[in-house]
Amino acid sequence: MTYNEPVDGDPTPSSSGLPAADAASGPDHVEADKQAAVKQALSDVQHTRTKSAWVGIIVGAIVLILLLVFIVQNLDSRSIQLFFWEVNLPQGVSLLIAAIAGALITAVVGGARMFQVRRAVRKV
């Protein structure tokens, strides 16, 4: 038991150790405050760069596994001709090279756009 002195001067003991106003609401009020604090903390870290990186790594690993399975299942050699080049590669490898080339082209165009936007922002 703890002793809390009320404002009007009438001493009343409090069994919960909380001030008289909080003792009336009881432990439910304290529990609700803790739950609200936990919800706020979770919402603060809901969308972080680390989470995005982790999701990206997992998605990339899944795609890599699918690509490896595709390449292993498509080992038939094909003749590929582009202008004056002629190459004999497995079908899966040639499609992987085409996908990598497409990703590189997309990265170059995206990088050029980011450079353009940054330069425009600096001028302002």
ZIKA-V977605 format. One record per pair of residues at least 4 apart in sequence whose C-alpha atoms are under 7 Angstrom apart, sorted by the first residue. I is the first residue (numbers start at 1). J is the second residue. If there is no record, write none. Layout:
BEGIN
((I J) (I J))
END
This chain:
BEGIN
((1 13) (1 14) (1 15) (1 17) (2 13) (2 14) (2 15) (2 17) (3 12) (3 13) (3 14) (4 11) (4 12) (4 13) (4 14) (4 19) (5 9) (5 10) (5 11) (5 12) (6 10) (6 11) (14 18) (14 20) (16 23) (18 22) (18 23) (19 23) (20 24) (22 26) (25 29) (27 31) (28 32) (29 33) (30 34) (31 35) (32 36) (33 37) (34 38) (35 39) (36 40) (37 41) (38 42) (39 43) (40 44) (41 45) (42 46) (47 51) (48 52) (49 53) (50 54) (51 55) (52 56) (53 57) (54 58) (55 59) (56 60) (57 61) (58 62) (59 63) (60 64) (61 65) (62 66) (63 67) (64 68) (65 69) (66 70) (67 71) (68 72) (69 73) (70 74) (70 92) (71 75) (71 92) (71 93) (74 90) (74 91) (74 92) (75 90) (75 91) (75 92) (76 90) (76 91) (77 88) (77 89) (77 90) (77 91) (78 88) (78 89) (78 90) (78 91) (79 86) (79 87) (79 88) (79 89) (80 86) (80 87) (80 88) (81 85) (81 86) (81 87) (82 86) (89 93) (89 94) (90 94) (91 95) (92 96) (93 97) (94 98) (95 99) (96 100) (97 101) (98 102) (99 103) (100 104) (101 105) (102 106) (103 107) (104 108) (105 109) (106 110) (107 111) (108 112) (109 113) (110 114) (111 115) (112 116) (113 117) (114 118) (115 119) (116 120) (117 121) (118 122) (119 123) (120 124))
END
